[in-house]
Amino acid sequence: MFAVCALGLLTACASPEPQELVADPYEPLNRKVHGLSKGLDTSLIRPAAVTYGTVVPNPVRMGISNVADNLTLPSEALNGLLQGDGELALNSSFRFVINSTFGLAGLLDPASKMGLSNMDTDFGETLHVWGFKEGAYLEVPLMGPSTERDLTGKAIDAVINPVTLVAPLTFTAARRSLNVADRLDTRYRYDETISSTLYESADSYAQAKLLYIQNRRFELGQGAEGADESEIYFDPYEDPYAE
């Protein structure tokens, strides 16, 4: 029922006006949320990330992030099936089995050494494959930049992971804790560029929106309708938000 309601809301997603990079009808509210998030980053998130990255050794942080990534693989395998991508579904399934066993519950990543590299996906991409438009740009408290389609995808991903059927309460609590640690590690590793975007940009809201939309569209192989490709695509490995 939740998924049906969420997909129903997507049918009313806003579309960008001609010559606009992205629809942003909620800009006044988005800017307020961005300001609050920026304040939280200044007072809490960045200090916590720096402390985490300084106190916890890198191998331990990598292991925690590996476990967090491993717990998303069943959901990625399911999304591969929903996208009609058998290679993605099998790759994610084998990665989960191998890393959960030989990789000590995901602490290590032997699957990558065996040639099964991570093929990251989510339900937001599934919606893109199904033809749903990205909708309006959103700034979400504690989550940061998103779109109506991607936010719907995150909400559905939170409930469709097959592992939740086996150990719902334990899995959910563990995943949330690991995700917090993983996000702190990401904030620490990309501190210089993220802080530059937030605190040195003339308009940090516009810059964050541009980086998110460009990178997300690059991931999906999607450009803005009527836009020059060079204005939309760029190398995601030069951007800290790329994964």
VOPAGU-2260 file (C-alpha; in pm, 1 decimal, decimal comma):
REM VOPAGU-2260
SITE   aa  ch    i         X         Y         Z
SITE  MET   A    0       0,0       0,0       0,0
SITE  PHE   A    1     282,2     238,9      90,1
SITE  ALA   A    2     457,7     173,4    -241,4
SITE  VAL   A    3     135,9     228,4    -436,9
SITE  CYS   A    4      74,1     560,7    -262,5
SITE  ALA   A    5     432,0     670,4    -320,6
SITE  LEU   A    6     417,0     586,1    -689,5
SITE  GLY   A    7      84,3     766,4    -715,2
SITE  LEU   A    8     241,9    1084,2    -581,4
SITE  LEU   A    9     509,5    1063,8    -849,5
SITE  THR   A   10     250,8    1105,2   -1124,1
SITE  ALA   A   11     206,8    1463,8   -1005,8
SITE  CYS   A   12     578,4    1544,8   -1001,7
SITE  ALA   A   13     675,3    1889,3   -1124,9
SITE  SER   A   14     863,1    1930,9   -1451,6
SITE  PRO   A   15    1126,0    2198,7   -1517,6
SITE  GLU   A   16    1034,1    2500,5   -1723,5
SITE  PRO   A   17    1200,5    2533,9   -2064,2
SITE  GLN   A   18    1569,0    2631,5   -2029,9
SITE  GLU   A   19    1571,3    2535,4   -1659,7
SITE  LEU   A   20    1815,0    2271,8   -1538,1
SITE  VAL   A   21    1571,1    2135,1   -1280,7
SITE  ALA   A   22    1227,5    2217,1   -1144,7
SITE  ASP   A   23    1257,0    2400,4    -813,4
SITE  PRO   A   24     908,0    2521,1    -716,7
SITE  TYR   A   25     987,2    2472,8    -346,5
SITE  GLU   A   26    1299,0    2691,9    -349,0
SITE  PRO   A   27    1197,4    2916,9     -54,8
SITE  LEU   A   28    1133,9    2614,5     167,7
SITE  ASN   A   29    1435,9    2431,4      28,0
SITE  ARG   A   30    1659,7    2725,0     114,9
SITE  LYS   A   31    1531,7    2725,5     473,0
SITE  VAL   A   32    1602,3    2353,2     506,0
SITE  HIS   A   33    1944,7    2406,5     346,9
SITE  GLY   A   34    2019,3    2676,8     603,8
SITE  LEU   A   35    1917,4    2447,9     888,9
SITE  SER   A   36    2125,2    2162,2     748,0
SITE  LYS   A   37    2421,7    2393,9     705,8
SITE  GLY   A   38    2387,7    2502,2    1068,1
SITE  LEU   A   39    2374,5    2138,1    1180,1
SITE  ASP   A   40    2683,2    2064,0     974,3
SITE  THR   A   41    2868,1    2350,9    1138,4
SITE  SER   A   42    2769,3    2269,8    1495,6
SITE  LEU   A   43    2734,1    1891,9    1494,4
SITE  ILE   A   44    2792,7    1686,5    1180,8
SITE  ARG   A   45    3132,7    1816,9    1070,0
SITE  PRO   A   46    3280,7    1813,5    1422,7
SITE  ALA   A   47    3147,1    1459,8    1474,6
SITE  ALA   A   48    3285,8    1349,2    1136,5
SITE  VAL   A   49    3629,0    1496,9    1208,5
SITE  THR   A   50    3634,1    1330,5    1550,0
SITE  TYR   A   51    3522,1     998,0    1402,1
SITE  GLY   A   52    3778,5    1013,4    1124,0
SITE  THR   A   53    4057,5    1113,8    1358,1
SITE  VAL   A   54    3989,3     870,1    1643,4
SITE  VAL   A   55    3876,7     559,8    1451,3
SITE  PRO   A   56    4154,5     398,6    1241,3
SITE  ASN   A   57    4100,0     392,5     867,2
SITE  PRO   A   58    4083,0       9,1     839,6
SITE  VAL   A   59    3804,5       4,4    1100,0
SITE  ARG   A   60    3614,4     282,5     923,0
SITE  MET   A   61    3649,6      99,4     592,2
SITE  GLY   A   62    3522,0    -222,3     749,1
SITE  ILE   A   63    3216,2     -47,0     891,8
SITE  SER   A   64    3141,9     115,4     555,0
SITE  ASN   A   65    3184,4    -221,9     384,1
SITE  VAL   A   66    2927,6    -379,8     615,9
SITE  ALA   A   67    2686,4     -91,7     552,2
SITE  ASP   A   68    2729,8    -135,1     177,1
SITE  ASN   A   69    2689,7    -512,5     204,4
SITE  LEU   A   70    2351,5    -477,2     375,2
SITE  THR   A   71    2220,3    -281,6      76,1
SITE  LEU   A   72    2309,7    -555,8    -174,1
SITE  PRO   A   73    1986,9    -760,7    -140,1
SITE  SER   A   74    1789,5    -445,0    -217,7
SITE  GLU   A   75    2018,5    -372,2    -512,9
SITE  ALA   A   76    1965,9    -726,0    -643,3
SITE  LEU   A   77    1590,2    -676,4    -621,5
SITE  ASN   A   78    1618,1    -343,6    -801,7
SITE  GLY   A   79    1821,0    -516,1   -1071,4
SITE  LEU   A   80    1533,1    -757,1   -1127,1
SITE  LEU   A   81    1280,8    -472,3   -1131,7
SITE  GLN   A   82    1494,4    -290,6   -1388,1
SITE  GLY   A   83    1513,1    -601,9   -1605,1
SITE  ASP   A   84    1891,7    -609,2   -1559,5
SITE  GLY   A   85    1989,2    -969,9   -1495,0
SITE  GLU   A   86    2361,1    -893,9   -1477,7
SITE  LEU   A   87    2306,1    -636,3   -1203,5
SITE  ALA   A   88    2078,1    -870,1   -1006,5
SITE  LEU   A   89    2322,8   -1161,8   -1024,1
SITE  ASN   A   90    2625,2    -944,2    -950,5
SITE  SER   A   91    2466,7    -796,6    -637,1
SITE  SER   A   92    2342,4   -1139,3    -524,0
SITE  PHE   A   93    2683,2   -1303,8    -560,7
SITE  ARG   A   94    2854,6   -1007,7    -394,3
SITE  PHE   A   95    2622,7   -1039,7     -95,4
SITE  VAL   A   96    2676,6   -1415,4     -59,0
SITE  ILE   A   97    3055,5   -1396,3     -99,2
SITE  ASN   A   98    3111,1   -1092,1     121,0
SITE  SER   A   99    2870,9   -1217,2     387,4
SITE  THR   A  100    3059,8   -1546,5     415,9
SITE  PHE   A  101    3423,0   -1516,6     307,1
SITE  GLY   A  102    3415,2   -1143,0     381,0
SITE  LEU   A  103    3316,9   -1191,9     747,0
SITE  ALA   A  104    2965,5   -1044,9     727,1
SITE  GLY   A  105    3084,1    -778,5     486,3
SITE  LEU   A  106    3381,6    -641,6     680,8
SITE  LEU   A  107    3600,6    -739,8     386,2
SITE  ASP   A  108    3526,7    -721,1      14,4
SITE  PRO   A  109    3666,4   -1037,6    -148,7
SITE  ALA   A  110    3397,7   -1017,6    -418,3
SITE  SER   A  111    3568,2    -716,4    -577,1
SITE  LYS   A  112    3896,8    -906,9    -591,6
SITE  MET   A  113    3707,6   -1183,7    -772,1
SITE  GLY   A  114    3593,6    -937,9   -1040,2
SITE  LEU   A  115    3247,6    -867,0    -896,1
SITE  SER   A  116    3276,4    -492,4    -858,1
SITE  ASN   A  117    2995,7    -292,9    -698,7
SITE  MET   A  118    2718,7    -198,4    -944,7
SITE  ASP   A  119    2546,0      55,9    -723,5
SITE  THR   A  120    2174,8     112,3    -782,9
SITE  ASP   A  121    1858,7     207,2    -594,3
SITE  PHE   A  122    1484,1     231,5    -640,2
SITE  GLY   A  123    1523,1     588,1    -763,6
SITE  GLU   A  124    1707,1     443,5   -1063,0
SITE  THR   A  125    1438,1     178,2   -1098,1
SITE  LEU   A  126    1177,1     455,1   -1121,8
SITE  HIS   A  127    1394,2     625,7   -1385,4
SITE  VAL   A  128    1407,2     300,6   -1585,8
SITE  TRP   A  129    1029,2     275,1   -1556,9
SITE  GLY   A  130     992,7     622,9   -1705,1
SITE  PHE   A  131     909,4     833,3   -1399,8
SITE  LYS   A  132    1042,2    1188,8   -1423,0
SITE  GLU   A  133    1278,7    1322,2   -1156,5
SITE  GLY   A  134    1027,4    1581,3   -1038,4
SITE  ALA   A  135    1110,0    1883,6    -828,2
SITE  TYR   A  136    1435,8    1938,5    -645,3
SITE  LEU   A  137    1416,4    1887,5    -268,7
SITE  GLU   A  138    1639,9    1961,0      28,1
SITE  VAL   A  139    1563,6    1697,0     290,9
SITE  PRO   A  140    1657,5    1748,8     657,6
SITE  LEU   A  141    1968,4    1542,2     749,0
SITE  MET   A  142    1962,8    1376,5     405,2
SITE  GLY   A  143    2057,0    1673,5     190,9
SITE  PRO   A  144    1986,7    1722,3    -180,8
SITE  SER   A  145    1732,1    1499,3    -353,0
SITE  THR   A  146    1441,8    1504,9    -597,5
SITE  GLU   A  147    1083,0    1385,5    -568,3
SITE  ARG   A  148    1173,9    1068,6    -757,4
SITE  ASP   A  149    1488,5     997,4    -555,9
SITE  LEU   A  150    1319,8    1066,7    -222,2
SITE  THR   A  151    1039,7     826,7    -315,6
SITE  GLY   A  152    1304,8     574,0    -414,4
SITE  LYS   A  153    1484,1     606,3     -78,9
SITE  ALA   A  154    1155,3     559,6     107,9
SITE  ILE   A  155    1071,6     244,3     -88,2
SITE  ASP   A  156    1427,4     108,0     -59,5
SITE  ALA   A  157    1390,1     133,6     317,7
SITE  VAL   A  158    1106,3    -120,3     318,8
SITE  ILE   A  159    1174,7    -358,6      28,2
SITE  ASN   A  160    1514,1    -495,7     131,4
SITE  PRO   A  161    1462,3    -874,9     148,5
SITE  VAL   A  162    1676,1    -899,9     462,5
SITE  THR   A  163    1411,6    -705,8     657,2
SITE  LEU   A  164    1177,3   -1004,1     613,5
SITE  VAL   A  165    1422,7   -1229,3     797,9
SITE  ALA   A  166    1526,3   -1002,6    1084,7
SITE  PRO   A  167    1328,7    -678,1    1056,8
SITE  LEU   A  168    1402,9    -512,2    1392,7
SITE  THR   A  169    1763,0    -626,8    1427,0
SITE  PHE   A  170    1843,2    -549,4    1065,3
SITE  THR   A  171    1683,8    -205,2    1069,1
SITE  ALA   A  172    1863,5    -100,5    1388,7
SITE  ALA   A  173    2198,9    -231,0    1263,0
SITE  ARG   A  174    2161,2     -70,0     921,4
SITE  ARG   A  175    2073,0     268,0    1068,2
SITE  SER   A  176    2371,7     263,8    1300,9
SITE  LEU   A  177    2606,0     156,8    1023,6
SITE  ASN   A  178    2464,3     417,4     786,2
SITE  VAL   A  179    2531,4     693,1    1039,7
SITE  ALA   A  180    2892,8     579,1    1073,6
SITE  ASP   A  181    2927,6     550,1     695,7
SITE  ARG   A  182    2792,7     901,5     642,1
SITE  LEU   A  183    3031,1    1041,9     902,4
SITE  ASP   A  184    3318,0     868,1     724,8
SITE  THR   A  185    3208,1    1013,4     390,9
SITE  ARG   A  186    3181,8    1361,0     544,4
SITE  TYR   A  187    3532,6    1321,4     687,1
SITE  ARG   A  188    3692,6    1188,7     368,7
SITE  TYR   A  189    3549,4    1465,3     150,7
SITE  ASP   A  190    3569,5    1739,5     410,8
SITE  GLU   A  191    3774,3    1980,9     202,2
SITE  THR   A  192    3544,6    1988,8     -99,4
SITE  ILE   A  193    3216,2    1962,9      90,5
SITE  SER   A  194    3319,1    2241,9     326,2
SITE  SER   A  195    3428,1    2448,7      26,8
SITE  THR   A  196    3084,6    2403,5    -131,0
SITE  LEU   A  197    2898,3    2488,4     188,8
SITE  TYR   A  198    3110,4    2767,7     327,7
SITE  GLU   A  199    3305,2    2922,8      42,3
SITE  SER   A  200    3047,7    2930,5    -239,9
SITE  ALA   A  201    2873,4    3256,7    -316,9
SITE  ASP   A  202    2544,6    3061,7    -306,8
SITE  SER   A  203    2591,6    2724,9    -136,2
SITE  TYR   A  204    2230,1    2623,9    -202,5
SITE  ALA   A  205    2261,5    2674,2    -579,0
SITE  GLN   A  206    2601,1    2503,6    -584,6
SITE  ALA   A  207    2479,6    2199,6    -389,1
SITE  LYS   A  208    2176,2    2169,5    -616,2
SITE  LEU   A  209    2388,2    2189,9    -930,0
SITE  LEU   A  210    2636,8    1928,1    -809,0
SITE  TYR   A  211    2363,6    1687,0    -704,1
SITE  ILE   A  212    2157,6    1716,7   -1022,6
SITE  GLN   A  213    2459,8    1693,7   -1252,9
SITE  ASN   A  214    2604,4    1394,0   -1075,8
SITE  ARG   A  215    2272,6    1209,9   -1046,8
SITE  ARG   A  216    2193,1    1260,5   -1413,2
SITE  PHE   A  217    2540,8    1142,4   -1503,1
SITE  GLU   A  218    2483,9     824,2   -1299,0
SITE  LEU   A  219    2157,6     761,4   -1482,6
SITE  GLY   A  220    2297,9     853,5   -1823,9
SITE  GLN   A  221    2038,0    1126,3   -1842,9
SITE  GLY   A  222    2077,1    1483,1   -1969,6
SITE  ALA   A  223    1844,3    1777,2   -1944,3
SITE  GLU   A  224    1598,1    1793,0   -2231,2
SITE  GLY   A  225    1721,0    2036,1   -2491,2
SITE  ALA   A  226    2045,4    2103,8   -2304,3
SITE  ASP   A  227    2393,9    2079,1   -2445,8
SITE  GLU   A  228    2558,5    1758,6   -2324,7
SITE  SER   A  229    2873,2    1942,0   -2215,2
SITE  GLU   A  230    2662,2    2154,7   -1979,2
SITE  ILE   A  231    2512,7    1851,0   -1803,5
SITE  TYR   A  232    2775,4    1578,4   -1799,0
SITE  PHE   A  233    3104,1    1584,2   -1616,0
SITE  ASP   A  234    3341,1    1328,6   -1469,6
SITE  PRO   A  235    3186,7    1210,0   -1140,5
SITE  TYR   A  236    3527,7    1096,7   -1015,4
SITE  GLU   A  237    3623,7    1462,4    -992,1
SITE  ASP   A  238    3328,9    1529,9    -762,3
SITE  PRO   A  239    3313,6    1433,7    -393,1
SITE  TYR   A  240    2948,4    1336,3    -412,0
SITE  ALA   A  241    3024,9    1057,2    -657,7
SITE  GLU   A  242    3031,0     706,5    -517,8
